[in-house]
Amino acid sequence: MAKIIGGLGTSHVPSIGVALDRGLRDTPDWKPFFDGYVPAQQWMRDRRPDVAVVIFNDHGNAFFLDKVPTLAVGCASSYRPIDEGWGPRDVPVFEGAEDFSWHFVDTLVENHFDPLVCREIDVDHGMQVPMELFFGRPEAWPVKVVPVFVNTIQYPIPTPQRMWQLGKVLRAAIESWPTDERFVIMGTGGLSHQLQGSRAGFINRDADQAWIEEIGNDPQKYREMMREDYIRTFGSEGAELIMWLVMRGAMDERVETVHKHYYAPASTTGAGMVVLENRG
Amino acid sequence: MDSAVSAPADGTGTIPETPLLDRKRNIAGYRINKMAMALSDQRNREAFKANEEAFLDSYGLTAEEKAAVKSRDWREMVRLGGNLFFILKISAVDPVPITQIGAAQAGMDHTEFLTERLGKKLNG
């Protein structure tokens, strides 16, 4: 059966992609941020996953407000990077793990989750940026992908507990997939930031650092926090962090945080990552 | 028990100064957001640049909404129900850094926003 070899959490701030496009990687504003991902990129090269399941939110690019799915799963053979308004980015097309995607949809529905099934859909920075942070900018991505879209923009957004449960079902799908493929799961978004209202620019470095420290070995309190607590603690857009719980919920009860990084501000956001491995 | 989150646009909700895209704001901001969403398409960006007034009219914006867009009043666009992820596309046609959009909403000048809100050290 297929196997989960790692759980990754990361920010997906669009300015990260812009910084790479403009050759700003080694400028003082960005170098400390990108340098923190170097060990995670090495981990990825050493561990050689076959498939990446990426949990992210669309930011008004693939979906408009006319139709907003709370949960959607890509079931396509490929996914193009979307034009968000600044023109198309020079990022390779993503090859889909199409057969696994369908198996995941089957497993979801059997377990009382009802996703929107997407046969054609483009992906925005929510998926592009995590892939660039962990794999750099190769000519072709070294993994197939499964995009999982969670609504974190239009209220009501799903609850943290539901995200954890989604992770449990994702794990069941991977562990019942009859191949020897090696999976990584990326929970993306956050950390603290707020883009709207007079609280715009809100960053909570202490809470962010606690999250990075604790999401591996002490995730219980983050499951139990209400959505409102996420918004208060991490800002309105920082509530994206609930998507890391999908990744964490899919991992063992015991994990080791083998790499971690935090830097603020990346653009207007507290930004960081963890790499978790299962320990039983 | 988890409970639904709702914060009115007027800032009197349970989370201060935080306009969430709830039902009320979704309905109020639909025209502005739909117009801004269209700017993801290169042809619409060109139409917007060529004749902004006509472009805004074609999406049925009210006079108040048009005034907010034309003056690039980010705080007012959000007050009227505009959501940042959509109205940000206006800044792709007519470039403004996101930190300046943040500063406008916070009611701060740009440098003050960078140092006090984001904790950036300038000239350091």
Interface residues (C-beta under 8 A of the other chain):
Chain A: S15 H59 G60 N61 F64 L65 I82 D83 E84 G85 W86 G87 I153 Q154 Y155 P156 I157 T159 P160 Q161 Q194 L195 Q196 G197 S198 R199 A200 G201 F202 I203 R205 M226 R227 E228 I231 R232 G235 S236 A264 P265 S267 T268
Chain B: D2 S3 A4 V5 S6 G11 T14 I15 P16 E17 T18 P19 L20 L21 D22 R23 N26 Y30 N33 K34 M37 L39 S40 D41 Q42 R45 R75 V78 N83 L84 F85 F86 L88 K89 A92 V93 I98 T99 I101 G102 A103 Q105 A106 G107 M108 F113 R117 L118 G119 K120
